[in-house]
Every structure is written in structure tokens, then in C-alpha cells.
Amino acid sequence: MSSPVPPLPSSGNFIASIRDTARSLRQAEHITIPESSIRRLLLSPAFTRTYHRISTTSHGLALPLNFPSPLSELNLLSLLSLLNIASGYRIPLHQQTGRGAWDSIRAFVFGLYLTSSTGDVDDLLSAKGMMNIGDSKIAELLGVSLHTERPHETISGVTVGEVGGPGWELTQLLKRLMNETGAMLLNGGYKDLGGFVVEALQEGDKVARQKGEEAAAEVVLERLVRAIPGFQDMAEVNGQPIYCFKKALFLINGVNIRFGSKSPPPFPVPRTSHIPVFTDNVLPSILIHLGVINLSTASSSLSSLFPNAGSEESLASLLAEATEPPATGDKRTPRPKRIPHDGPVLTTDQAYILRAAAIDACELIVEYAHSMDAAELRELGLEWIKEITLPDLDTWIWAVAKDREDYRKLERFVLRDTVFF
């Protein structure tokens, strides 16, 4: 069952609304973020010996494609961000495609690109192509089945195939995102999503020249969220609004990652070091396992979700240096693929509560890091901790979840039927 939807934040307050509502909801649900746990994480070998290696990775946005123009790459990056969902279908995707959620969506978007011809009537990356794409094409490019099998009602040993199952469910979510966004773009006179995003970037740049460079991300975020339903990641939980806007923030930061180092950049690039994290199911789940998000004082419906997380025994192992070679970053060690286990299945409200806790936890981690004693950090050779940023912290949490075999085994919560993560 979906949660009630609050009104959009007032103009100019989209980023502030994310921080404010996340903290309010987290506190209202009696979820704590102990300073001692933050400090323990920041000074742990698990953090200090991996942060530089994996926090500045491209977050999977280094696309192995030859683009005819920067706008073409921006269009694909924008679509990839819009379609960055499927976390709840991680297990069936592993079973059907051999890939996890993010890799499956990346492969799907690559397929859209490789089967499209710019300017052609069949260009699936255009607004018209997005509006008209159907089930079978999505399922074909995603590599999933639109059918499920069940035993015949009367004939023993015979199975019957019928439309349905996780592949079909995910296909419907992707089709909804593409169809409604394509229709919006066409109605607004835009050829594709990249054209709309460029306009938002240019508008943000104009405001930033008047109000300072941090204003650009605010303007772009508001423009994206107001126009596109697939970016309106928000809900009302127990009478309290919560705004996450995960995919829109991910896109803005992606623009910075892909185009910020080019001189000159092909279009305005917002500064993103100050924006909130891109909360999904990975960030809260990992922060719970690492003892930063403490559910023990929350309601029983929340405190029972991860019964073995945060114990002294598990933290001693998880916060120590990894005992096996890394799986990500510059020193990769190929490992046999194993189908992971799903974590607890949550309601929409529960998911928003934990995602809010992750937003606030990351704010508090960065605040604490910046306030640490410089002399102490200098003595430890960790002066750089005072300079960590929210997007890099987000990347570290997301990447470290794949970097260590023991972290890969940690349960992540599951929410299906969502177009937001």
C-alpha cells in the first residue's frame, strides 16, 4: 500500500527539506545515531584503509560507449538516473540475468542505446521512443521473463505459464517511468530527457551567478522534481512529510562526476559537495550493520528488522581491515558470483523511515568528521577525515557493500513496487 504524498517543498527549499524532514522523521521514530558509533566507524581500519580507494570511484557512471556528443552522453546519463531502480528485484535479477539491480539497469540502458539510431523513428532514447516503448522490448533488453509458472490445477506434473512474476513487475515499473516521462517531454516540446536537463543546468547556472555556486544544485533539483513524477521521491509517514529525491540528486552528482573535470565543461556543472546523500536500501542497511543507525530504541516493528546487526562481535569483524583482497577499485580480485540473500521485506513507510535515518546519519557523520580534533587526526595520519564530503561518503558506503565478501553477505532490506530506488 502506498503512503500519502505531501505537497512539494516551497521553491528554494528542496535541499533543506530533505535534511529537515529526514531528521524529524528519524527522531520521531526514536532511531538514534550515537556519536560514539560515528567515531568508531571513522577511525576504524574498515573506513580509513578503503576510503580513498573507493570513495572517489565513478559510481558505475563511466560508460563504455562512444558518444557522438556530450549531449548524447548526458541524455543517457539522465535516463540511467531516472531508471535507477530495481533494488527490490535484486535476487530474481541475479537468478534470471546473472546481474544485480544496478548492473541490470545499466545493461538495459546500454541496450536502449545500442539498438537506437539518433533521429530515427525507432530511437528509444528520444522522448517519443520513451513514450511508446512496450513490455516486450523492455523485457528483451533487460533479459527477464514476463511469465511465471505454476502447477496445473488438475493435472499432476504439468505447469502452466501465465503473465506475471518479478520480471513482469519490474518491466511495468520501467515502462511506467519511460512512458510518463516521454509524454511529459513531448508535451513540453523537448526532443529527449537530456535536452530538458541541459535547460535545468543552464537555469541553475544563472541563479548561481547571483546567489553563489551552491544555489545551482538547488535550482536543478527543483526543476527536475517539479517536472518529472519519477523524481518525486517523497511520502507522508505517520503524519510527517519525508523528502528523499534520491534519483534526482544522483543525476545532479552524476553530471559533476562525468563532466566536472572537462575544461571547459560542455554545459554548466553544479557543485555537489554539499548535497544530501542518495538514499536507497543499501545505505541504511549497511549503516545499521556498522552500528551507526541504532534501531534498538525504535518501535518493535523497526527494532526487529535486523536482529543480529550492531552486536559487539559483528562490529569487531566488520570494522576491522578486510582479510581478503578487494573486489572493487583499482585492485580487483575476480570472485565467483553467488546469489545473495534478501533481507527483511519492508512496508513503504518502514523503508522511508530507514532511508530518512540514512540521510541524517550521513549528515551527522560528516558534521562529526569536520569537527574532530586536528591534532589528534594529525597524530594518526588521518587529517583528511576533516575534508570528507557527503557524496563521497555515499559512494564509500555504496561501494564498500560490494568491496568485501563479508559485506556482500550483509542483508539489505527489500521494497518492491517502487520507482524510486
Disulfide bonds with the S-S distance in Angstrom:
none
